C-alpha cells in the first residue's frame, strides 16, 4: 500500500518562497506520475503541477512561471518550489501518485500540508 507524506508548508509573506516535499513509500516510485494539487476553503481541488517518470511536466495556469516541480527518484521524493507567492496561493497542498498498470489504476494521496500566504 502506497503512502505519501508531505512537508514544508507554513506561513509566508506575499512575494516569498516555500519548498514542499513529498516522500513516497510502498510504491515503485520511478514509474509513477507524481503531482501536486491544492484545495482552498470553499473551492474544488485543483491541479498545481505534475511530473511524469520521464521528467515531463505540466502546470496549472495560475502557477506557471512561479512554481517548479521536480523529482529525485533515488530519494522517492517529489518537490514543489514555490516562488513569488500570492495570497491566492493559500490552500492545503496535496501530493499525488498515479499510475495505470495492466488496466488497473493506482492512485494515492498524502494527508496535505497547509500553505498560508499573508499580505
N, C-alpha and C positions, 0 to 999 in steps of 0.2 A: 504494500500500500504506500503510495507516494505521499510525502509530506513536504510542505513548503513553509519556511519561516522567514518572515520579513523583519528588517530592522532599518534604523536610520531616520525614521520620521521625527518630527519635532516642531517647534515653533521658530519661525524665522521672519525677519522683516522683508517687506517687498523689495525686490531687487537682489535679494540674497540667493544663496545656493544651498542645496542639500544633495546628498547621495544616498539613495536607498539600495539595500542589498537584499537578496533572497537566496537562501541556501536550500537546496533540494536534497532529499534523501529518499531511498526506496524506489527510485526510478533510474533508468539508463539515461542520464541527463542529456548526453550529447545528441540524442535522436529526437528530443522534444523541441517543439517550438515554445519559446518562453515569452511571456508578456507581462506587461503592467497595465492594470485597469484602475479606475478611480470612481468613487461614488461620493458625491456631496449630499448634504441633507436635503431631502425632498426631491432629489434627482435620480435618474437612472444611472446604472453603472455604465461607464464609457471607456472606450479604448484609449490608452495613452501611447503605448508602443509595443511592438512585438519584434522578436529576433528569431530567425529560423536557425536550424542546426548548421547550415552553411554560412550563416552570418548576415544574410539579407535582412533588412529592417523595414518596418513601416511605422508611421507616426500619425497620431490624431492631429487634425488641422490646428487645433488650439495650442499645441506644444511644439510644432515644427520650428526648428531653428533655436530652440531654447533647451530642450531635453535631449539626452543621448542615452540610448540603451546599448548595453554591451554584455558579453558573457565570458566566463572563464570556465571552460569545460573541465579543466583539471581540478577546479575547486567546487564544481557543481553549483556555481553561483551566477546569478544574473544581477546586473546593476542598472540603476536609473540615475544618471546625473542630471540634476535639475538646476538650471541657471536662470537668472532674471525672473525669479518667482514673482507671481502676482497674487493678490488676494483671491482671485477666482480659481487659483490652483488649490485652494483649501479643500481637502477631501480625505477620505480614507483610501489609501492606495493598496491594491491587492496584487499579489504575484500569481501568475497562472502558468501551468504547464499543460500542453496539449499535443496529442499525437493520435493518429489513426493507424492501427496495426491490424492487418488482416480483416479489414472491415469493422473492427471494434474500436470505438473511440475511448481514449483515456484522457481524462481532464481533471486536473487538481487545482485547488485554490489554497492560498495562505489565509491566515487569520486577519490580515490587514494591519497597516501602520498609519497612524494619523499624521497628516501634514497640515499645519496651520500657518498661513501667511498673513501677517498683520501689516497695516498701513504704516 
